[in-house]
C-alpha cells in the first residue's frame, strides 16, 4: 500500500481570494515504512504573501522570486501522487488549494480523481472528542518530538504528520527506511533473522494489573473505527 503524507504552505487562507500555494511537501510510505522517496518544491505564487502568513511559515517573497510556478511542476506532482492514498491534516484546506491551482492552469485533474484522501484531523476528532487536535497537540499526546518545529514548513510538517499517523493507527511497522529489517535495539540484520542463544535465561512474564487492562480497553475504545482489535470476534 502506497501512502503519501502531504502538507502545503500558502500565501493566505482562501484560494477564492487569489491566494496560492508556495510550498508542497510530501513523504512517501509503502506498507507503513518511510521510503525516503519524498517530493518537495517551493513555488513562485505570482502574488505577494500576506504578512500574517509569513509569520506562520517564515517564507518571504524574495526567497520565492526564482522558484518555479505550479504549472511548471504540476505534471511531476500528479505523477508522484497518482494512485496513492494521501494523508493530510485538515485535508479540505490543502485539497482546496491544489484543486484551485489545477483549475487555474485548466487541467481537468482533481485531487480526488487522482488518489484517495484521508483526513487525520477528522480521525483525531473521532478518537479524541472534545480535545485539541492540532498537529502540535497530537505530537504532545503521542509523545512525538517536534521541538525542532519553530515555524511551519510543508516538508517538515509532512514528516511529523507521518509519525503522528503511524502512532494513531497502531505504530510503525519498521524502525528503518527502505524495508531494511532491524532488531529491537536498532541493529540492522542483513538476513532479517535474529538468532537467540539456546541457553538464554527464561523471559520474565509480567501480568497486567486490572487497572492496566481497564486503561487498555478505554484506549482501544477511544481509537474508534481505526482499532482493528475491537473488530475481532
Phi and psi in degrees as GROMACS dihedral restraints (atoms count N, CA, C in turn):
[ dihedral_restraints ]
;  ai    aj    ak    al  type     phi  dphi    fc
    3     4     5     6     1  -102.3    20    10
    4     5     6     7     1   122.6    20    10
    6     7     8     9     1  -123.3    20    10
    7     8     9    10     1   142.3    20    10
    9    10    11    12     1  -120.3    20    10
   10    11    12    13     1   117.5    20    10
   12    13    14    15     1   -88.2    20    10
   13    14    15    16     1   122.4    20    10
   15    16    17    18     1  -125.6    20    10
   16    17    18    19     1   144.6    20    10
   18    19    20    21     1  -146.5    20    10
   19    20    21    22     1   154.9    20    10
   21    22    23    24     1  -132.2    20    10
   22    23    24    25     1   157.2    20    10
   24    25    26    27     1  -119.2    20    10
   25    26    27    28     1   148.3    20    10
   27    28    29    30     1  -136.1    20    10
   28    29    30    31     1   171.3    20    10
   30    31    32    33     1   -78.3    20    10
   31    32    33    34     1   -16.4    20    10
   33    34    35    36     1  -173.3    20    10
   34    35    36    37     1  -161.9    20    10
   36    37    38    39     1   -99.1    20    10
   37    38    39    40     1   -22.3    20    10
   39    40    41    42     1  -124.4    20    10
   40    41    42    43     1   115.0    20    10
   42    43    44    45     1   -64.0    20    10
   43    44    45    46     1   -28.4    20    10
   45    46    47    48     1   -64.8    20    10
   46    47    48    49     1   -19.5    20    10
   48    49    50    51     1   -96.0    20    10
   49    50    51    52     1    14.2    20    10
   51    52    53    54     1    88.5    20    10
   52    53    54    55     1     9.1    20    10
   54    55    56    57     1   -75.5    20    10
   55    56    57    58     1   153.0    20    10
   57    58    59    60     1  -131.4    20    10
   58    59    60    61     1   165.4    20    10
   60    61    62    63     1   -81.2    20    10
   61    62    63    64     1   136.0    20    10
   63    64    65    66     1  -118.2    20    10
   64    65    66    67     1   -11.1    20    10
   66    67    68    69     1  -154.4    20    10
   67    68    69    70     1   136.3    20    10
   69    70    71    72     1  -122.8    20    10
   70    71    72    73     1   129.1    20    10
   72    73    74    75     1  -128.4    20    10
   73    74    75    76     1   128.1    20    10
   75    76    77    78     1  -133.1    20    10
   76    77    78    79     1   138.4    20    10
   78    79    80    81     1  -120.9    20    10
   79    80    81    82     1   127.4    20    10
   81    82    83    84     1   -93.7    20    10
   82    83    84    85     1   135.9    20    10
   84    85    86    87     1  -126.0    20    10
   85    86    87    88     1   135.3    20    10
   87    88    89    90     1  -122.4    20    10
   88    89    90    91     1   122.8    20    10
   90    91    92    93     1    52.5    20    10
   91    92    93    94     1    42.4    20    10
   93    94    95    96     1    66.4    20    10
   94    95    96    97     1    20.3    20    10
   96    97    98    99     1  -115.3    20    10
   97    98    99   100     1   133.3    20    10
   99   100   101   102     1   -69.0    20    10
  100   101   102   103     1   130.6    20    10
  102   103   104   105     1   -99.9    20    10
  103   104   105   106     1   -20.8    20    10
  105   106   107   108     1    84.8    20    10
  106   107   108   109     1    -3.7    20    10
  108   109   110   111     1   -86.3    20    10
  109   110   111   112     1    78.3    20    10
  111   112   113   114     1   -98.5    20    10
  112   113   114   115     1   163.4    20    10
  114   115   116   117     1  -124.0    20    10
  115   116   117   118     1   123.9    20    10
  117   118   119   120     1  -142.8    20    10
  118   119   120   121     1   129.3    20    10
  120   121   122   123     1  -151.4    20    10
  121   122   123   124     1   127.9    20    10
  123   124   125   126     1   -86.7    20    10
  124   125   126   127     1   149.4    20    10
  126   127   128   129     1  -132.7    20    10
  127   128   129   130     1   141.7    20    10
  129   130   131   132     1   -81.0    20    10
  130   131   132   133     1   115.1    20    10
  132   133   134   135     1   -85.3    20    10
  133   134   135   136     1    -5.5    20    10
  135   136   137   138     1    60.8    20    10
  136   137   138   139     1    31.9    20    10
  138   139   140   141     1  -165.6    20    10
  139   140   141   142     1   167.7    20    10
  141   142   143   144     1   -77.2    20    10
  142   143   144   145     1   149.6    20    10
  144   145   146   147     1   -89.2    20    10
  145   146   147   148     1   135.9    20    10
  147   148   149   150     1   -60.9    20    10
  148   149   150   151     1   142.4    20    10
  150   151   152   153     1   -59.3    20    10
  151   152   153   154     1   -37.7    20    10
  153   154   155   156     1   -64.5    20    10
  154   155   156   157     1   -34.6    20    10
  156   157   158   159     1   -70.5    20    10
  157   158   159   160     1   -37.8    20    10
  159   160   161   162     1   -62.3    20    10
  160   161   162   163     1   -36.0    20    10
  162   163   164   165     1   -64.1    20    10
  163   164   165   166     1   -28.0    20    10
  165   166   167   168     1   -80.2    20    10
  166   167   168   169     1   -49.6    20    10
  168   169   170   171     1  -108.3    20    10
  169   170   171   172     1   -14.9    20    10
  171   172   173   174     1    74.1    20    10
  172   173   174   175     1    11.4    20    10
  174   175   176   177     1   -89.8    20    10
  175   176   177   178     1   124.5    20    10
  177   178   179   180     1   -97.2    20    10
  178   179   180   181     1   160.9    20    10
  180   181   182   183     1   -61.8    20    10
  181   182   183   184     1   -38.6    20    10
  183   184   185   186     1   -64.2    20    10
  184   185   186   187     1   -40.2    20    10
  186   187   188   189     1   -61.3    20    10
  187   188   189   190     1   -32.1    20    10
  189   190   191   192     1   -90.5    20    10
  190   191   192   193     1    -1.7    20    10
  192   193   194   195     1   -56.9    20    10
  193   194   195   196     1   -38.7    20    10
  195   196   197   198     1  -101.3    20    10
  196   197   198   199     1    12.9    20    10
  198   199   200   201     1   -87.0    20    10
  199   200   201   202     1   155.5    20    10
  201   202   203   204     1   -67.7    20    10
  202   203   204   205     1   160.6    20    10
  204   205   206   207     1   -83.3    20    10
  205   206   207   208     1   163.8    20    10
  207   208   209   210     1   -57.3    20    10
  208   209   210   211     1   -40.4    20    10
  210   211   212   213     1   -62.8    20    10
  211   212   213   214     1   -24.4    20    10
  213   214   215   216     1   -73.6    20    10
  214   215   216   217     1   -26.0    20    10
  216   217   218   219     1  -115.6    20    10
  217   218   219   220     1     2.0    20    10
  219   220   221   222     1   -57.4    20    10
  220   221   222   223     1   -45.6    20    10
  222   223   224   225     1   -67.4    20    10
  223   224   225   226     1   -37.8    20    10
  225   226   227   228     1   -61.8    20    10
  226   227   228   229     1   -42.0    20    10
  228   229   230   231     1   -65.0    20    10
  229   230   231   232     1   -45.5    20    10
  231   232   233   234     1   -60.7    20    10
  232   233   234   235     1   -44.6    20    10
  234   235   236   237     1   -62.1    20    10
  235   236   237   238     1   -36.1    20    10
  237   238   239   240     1   -69.9    20    10
  238   239   240   241     1   -42.9    20    10
  240   241   242   243     1   -91.8    20    10
  241   242   243   244     1   -18.1    20    10
  243   244   245   246     1   -56.5    20    10
  244   245   246   247     1   132.1    20    10
  246   247   248   249     1    81.7    20    10
  247   248   249   250     1     0.6    20    10
  249   250   251   252     1   -96.8    20    10
  250   251   252   253     1   177.4    20    10
  252   253   254   255     1  -105.3    20    10
  253   254   255   256     1   119.8    20    10
  255   256   257   258     1   -83.9    20    10
  256   257   258   259     1   131.9    20    10
  258   259   260   261     1  -108.6    20    10
  259   260   261   262     1   115.3    20    10
  261   262   263   264     1  -136.9    20    10
  262   263   264   265     1   139.6    20    10
  264   265   266   267     1   -92.2    20    10
  265   266   267   268     1   118.4    20    10
  267   268   269   270     1    64.3    20    10
  268   269   270   271     1    60.5    20    10
  270   271   272   273     1   -56.4    20    10
  271   272   273   274     1   -39.2    20    10
  273   274   275   276     1   -55.6    20    10
  274   275   276   277     1   -32.4    20    10
  276   277   278   279     1   -65.0    20    10
  277   278   279   280     1   -56.3    20    10
  279   280   281   282     1   -68.1    20    10
  280   281   282   283     1   -42.6    20    10
  282   283   284   285     1   -63.8    20    10
  283   284   285   286     1   -39.7    20    10
  285   286   287   288     1   -59.8    20    10
  286   287   288   289     1   -42.8    20    10
  288   289   290   291     1   -69.0    20    10
  289   290   291   292     1   -41.5    20    10
  291   292   293   294     1   -64.0    20    10
  292   293   294   295     1   -43.9    20    10
  294   295   296   297     1   -63.2    20    10
  295   296   297   298     1   -37.5    20    10
  297   298   299   300     1   -62.3    20    10
  298   299   300   301     1   -42.8    20    10
  300   301   302   303     1   -63.6    20    10
  301   302   303   304     1   -41.3    20    10
  303   304   305   306     1   -65.3    20    10
  304   305   306   307     1   -40.0    20    10
  306   307   308   309     1   -63.3    20    10
  307   308   309   310     1   -39.5    20    10
  309   310   311   312     1   -63.4    20    10
  310   311   312   313     1   -31.8    20    10
  312   313   314   315     1   -95.9    20    10
  313   314   315   316     1    11.7    20    10
  315   316   317   318     1    57.7    20    10
  316   317   318   319     1    36.5    20    10
  318   319   320   321     1   -90.2    20    10
  319   320   321   322     1   126.9    20    10
  321   322   323   324     1   -72.2    20    10
  322   323   324   325     1   -13.8    20    10
  324   325   326   327     1   -68.1    20    10
  325   326   327   328     1   146.0    20    10
  327   328   329   330     1  -131.5    20    10
  328   329   330   331     1   154.4    20    10
  330   331   332   333     1   -55.4    20    10
  331   332   333   334     1   -45.9    20    10
  333   334   335   336     1   -71.3    20    10
  334   335   336   337     1   -10.6    20    10
  336   337   338   339     1   -91.0    20    10
  337   338   339   340     1   -13.7    20    10
  339   340   341   342     1   -95.2    20    10
  340   341   342   343     1   -32.5    20    10
  342   343   344   345     1  -162.4    20    10
  343   344   345   346     1   165.3    20    10
  345   346   347   348     1   -76.7    20    10
  346   347   348   349     1   156.6    20    10
  348   349   350   351     1  -129.6    20    10
  349   350   351   352     1   128.3    20    10
  351   352   353   354     1  -116.3    20    10
  352   353   354   355     1   126.1    20    10
  354   355   356   357     1   -97.8    20    10
  355   356   357   358     1   110.5    20    10
  357   358   359   360     1   -71.2    20    10
  358   359   360   361     1   -21.6    20    10
  360   361   362   363     1   -67.8    20    10
  361   362   363   364     1   -42.8    20    10
  363   364   365   366     1   -61.9    20    10
  364   365   366   367     1   -43.3    20    10
  366   367   368   369     1   -58.4    20    10
  367   368   369   370     1   -46.7    20    10
  369   370   371   372     1   -64.9    20    10
  370   371   372   373     1   -37.8    20    10
  372   373   374   375     1   -65.0    20    10
  373   374   375   376     1   -34.5    20    10
  375   376   377   378     1   -73.1    20    10
  376   377   378   379     1   -37.0    20    10
  378   379   380   381     1   -78.9    20    10
  379   380   381   382     1   -31.1    20    10
  381   382   383   384     1  -132.3    20    10
  382   383   384   385     1    64.2    20    10
  384   385   386   387     1   -61.8    20    10
  385   386   387   388     1   139.4    20    10
  387   388   389   390     1    78.3    20    10
  388   389   390   391     1     4.7    20    10
  390   391   392   393     1  -112.9    20    10
  391   392   393   394     1   163.8    20    10
  393   394   395   396     1   -70.1    20    10
  394   395   396   397     1   133.9    20    10
  396   397   398   399     1  -130.4    20    10
  397   398   399   400     1    29.9    20    10
  399   400   401   402     1   -68.0    20    10
  400   401   402   403     1   167.8    20    10
  402   403   404   405     1   -61.8    20    10
  403   404   405   406     1   -40.3    20    10
  405   406   407   408     1   -63.3    20    10
  406   407   408   409     1   -42.0    20    10
  408   409   410   411     1   -64.7    20    10
  409   410   411   412     1   -39.2    20    10
  411   412   413   414     1   -68.6    20    10
  412   413   414   415     1   -36.3    20    10
  414   415   416   417     1   -60.5    20    10
  415   416   417   418     1   -43.3    20    10
  417   418   419   420     1   -65.5    20    10
  418   419   420   421     1   -41.5    20    10
  420   421   422   423     1   -65.8    20    10
  421   422   423   424     1   -37.4    20    10
  423   424   425   426     1  -100.7    20    10
  424   425   426   427     1    11.3    20    10
  426   427   428   429     1    57.9    20    10
  427   428   429   430     1    47.9    20    10
  429   430   431   432     1  -105.3    20    10
  430   431   432   433     1   126.7    20    10
  432   433   434   435     1   -74.3    20    10
  433   434   435   436     1   115.1    20    10
  435   436   437   438     1  -124.8    20    10
  436   437   438   439     1    29.5    20    10
  438   439   440   441     1   -65.3    20    10
  439   440   441   442     1   -20.9    20    10
  441   442   443   444     1   -81.6    20    10
  442   443   444   445     1     0.2    20    10
  444   445   446   447     1   -97.2    20    10
  445   446   447   448     1    80.5    20    10
  447   448   449   450     1   -80.2    20    10
  448   449   450   451     1   -34.2    20    10
  450   451   452   453     1  -128.3    20    10
  451   452   453   454     1   159.8    20    10
  453   454   455   456     1   -70.5    20    10
  454   455   456   457     1   145.1    20    10
  456   457   458   459     1  -153.3    20    10
  457   458   459   460     1   137.9    20    10
  459   460   461   462     1   -61.8    20    10
  460   461   462   463     1   -47.9    20    10
  462   463   464   465     1   -69.9    20    10
  463   464   465   466     1   -43.1    20    10
  465   466   467   468     1   -61.0    20    10
  466   467   468   469     1   -45.1    20    10
  468   469   470   471     1   -66.2    20    10
  469   470   471   472     1   -35.0    20    10
  471   472   473   474     1   -65.4    20    10
  472   473   474   475     1   -39.9    20    10
  474   475   476   477     1   -64.7    20    10
  475   476   477   478     1   -42.2    20    10
  477   478   479   480     1   -66.4    20    10
  478   479   480   481     1   -42.1    20    10
  480   481   482   483     1   -63.6    20    10
  481   482   483   484     1   -33.7    20    10
  483   484   485   486     1   -59.8    20    10
  484   485   486   487     1   -44.1    20    10
  486   487   488   489     1   -62.8    20    10
  487   488   489   490     1   -43.3    20    10
  489   490   491   492     1   -63.1    20    10
  490   491   492   493     1   -46.0    20    10
  492   493   494   495     1   -60.7    20    10
  493   494   495   496     1   -43.9    20    10
  495   496   497   498     1   -62.4    20    10
  496   497   498   499     1   -38.7    20    10
  498   499   500   501     1   -69.7    20    10
  499   500   501   502     1   -38.8    20    10
  501   502   503   504     1   -65.5    20    10
  502   503   504   505     1   -28.5    20    10
  504   505   506   507     1  -111.0    20    10
  505   506   507   508     1    20.2    20    10
  507   508   509   510     1   115.7    20    10
  508   509   510   511     1     2.7    20    10
  510   511   512   513     1   100.0    20    10
  511   512   513   514     1   164.6    20    10
  513   514   515   516     1   -83.0    20    10
  514   515   516   517     1   141.4    20    10
  516   517   518   519     1   -79.2    20    10
  517   518   519   520     1   -22.4    20    10
  519   520   521   522     1  -141.5    20    10
  520   521   522   523     1   151.3    20    10
  522   523   524   525     1   -90.4    20    10
  523   524   525   526     1    -6.7    20    10
  525   526   527   528     1  -133.8    20    10
  526   527   528   529     1   166.9    20    10
  528   529   530   531     1   -78.5    20    10
  529   530   531   532     1   163.9    20    10
  531   532   533   534     1    62.5    20    10
  532   533   534   535     1    20.5    20    10
  534   535   536   537     1    73.6    20    10
  535   536   537   538     1    12.6    20    10
  537   538   539   540     1   -76.6    20    10
  538   539   540   541     1   118.8    20    10
  540   541   542   543     1   -70.3    20    10
  541   542   543   544     1   152.8    20    10
  543   544   545   546     1  -142.6    20    10
  544   545   546   547     1   161.3    20    10
  546   547   548   549     1   -86.1    20    10
  547   548   549   550     1  -176.8    20    10
  549   550   551   552     1   -65.6    20    10
  550   551   552   553     1   -15.3    20    10
  552   553   554   555     1  -104.5    20    10
  553   554   555   556     1    11.3    20    10
  555   556   557   558     1    83.9    20    10
  556   557   558   559     1     6.3    20    10
  558   559   560   561     1   -80.7    20    10
  559   560   561   562     1   124.8    20    10
  561   562   563   564     1   -74.3    20    10
  562   563   564   565     1   132.7    20    10
  564   565   566   567     1  -110.7    20    10
  565   566   567   568     1   120.1    20    10
  567   568   569   570     1   -64.8    20    10
  568   569   570   571     1   -40.7    20    10
  570   571   572   573     1   -82.2    20    10
  571   572   573   574     1   -19.6    20    10
  573   574   575   576     1    85.3    20    10
  574   575   576   577     1     0.4    20    10
  576   577   578   579     1  -117.3    20    10
  577   578   579   580     1   125.4    20    10
  579   580   581   582     1  -108.6    20    10
  580   581   582   583     1   117.4    20    10
  582   583   584   585     1   -93.7    20    10
  583   584   585   586     1   132.7    20    10
  585   586   587   588     1  -100.8    20    10
  586   587   588   589     1   144.6    20    10
  588   589   590   591     1   -64.0    20    10
  589   590   591   592     1   143.7    20    10
  591   592   593   594     1   -67.0    20    10
  592   593   594   595     1   -28.9    20    10
  594   595   596   597     1   -94.2    20    10
  595   596   597   598     1    19.4    20    10
  597   598   599   600     1   -64.4    20    10
  598   599   600   601     1   150.7    20    10
  600   601   602   603     1   -67.0    20    10
  601   602   603   604     1   151.5    20    10
  603   604   605   606     1   -64.4    20    10
  604   605   606   607     1   142.1    20    10
  606   607   608   609     1   -70.4    20    10
  607   608   609   610     1   138.6    20    10
  609   610   611   612     1   -80.0    20    10
  610   611   612   613     1   126.8    20    10
  612   613   614   615     1   -97.8    20    10
  613   614   615   616     1   119.7    20    10
  615   616   617   618     1  -107.3    20    10
  616   617   618   619     1   116.2    20    10
  618   619   620   621     1   -79.3    20    10
  619   620   621   622     1   140.7    20    10
  621   622   623   624     1   -71.0    20    10
  622   623   624   625     1   143.6    20    10
  624   625   626   627     1   -76.2    20    10
  625   626   627   628     1   166.8    20    10
  627   628   629   630     1   -61.5    20    10
  628   629   630   631     1   -40.2    20    10
  630   631   632   633     1   -62.3    20    10
  631   632   633   634     1   -39.7    20    10
  633   634   635   636     1   -67.6    20    10
  634   635   636   637     1   -38.8    20    10
  636   637   638   639     1   -64.1    20    10
  637   638   639   640     1   -41.5    20    10
  639   640   641   642     1   -64.8    20    10
  640   641   642   643     1   -41.3    20    10
  642   643   644   645     1   -64.2    20    10
  643   644   645   646     1   -36.5    20    10
  645   646   647   648     1   -63.8    20    10
  646   647   648   649     1   -44.2    20    10
  648   649   650   651     1   -62.8    20    10
  649   650   651   652     1   -39.9    20    10
  651   652   653   654     1   -63.6    20    10
  652   653   654   655     1   -38.4    20    10
  654   655   656   657     1   -66.1    20    10
  655   656   657   658     1   -40.1    20    10
  657   658   659   660     1   -63.6    20    10
  658   659   660   661     1   -42.7    20    10
  660   661   662   663     1   -64.1    20    10
  661   662   663   664     1   -36.2    20    10
  663   664   665   666     1   -66.6    20    10
  664   665   666   667     1   -25.2    20    10
  666   667   668   669     1   -73.9    20    10
  667   668   669   670     1   -17.4    20    10
  669   670   671   672     1    62.8    20    10
  670   671   672   673     1  -136.4    20    10
  672   673   674   675     1   -66.0    20    10
  673   674   675   676     1   -21.0    20    10
  675   676   677   678     1   -73.2    20    10
  676   677   678   679     1   -11.7    20    10
  678   679   680   681     1   -89.8    20    10
  679   680   681   682     1   112.5    20    10
  681   682   683   684     1   -76.9    20    10
  682   683   684   685     1   -24.4    20    10
  684   685   686   687     1   -65.6    20    10
  685   686   687   688     1   -33.7    20    10
  687   688   689   690     1   -72.4    20    10
  688   689   690   691     1   -15.5    20    10
  690   691   692   693     1   -85.0    20    10
  691   692   693   694     1   -15.2    20    10
  693   694   695   696     1   -76.8    20    10
  694   695   696   697     1   144.0    20    10
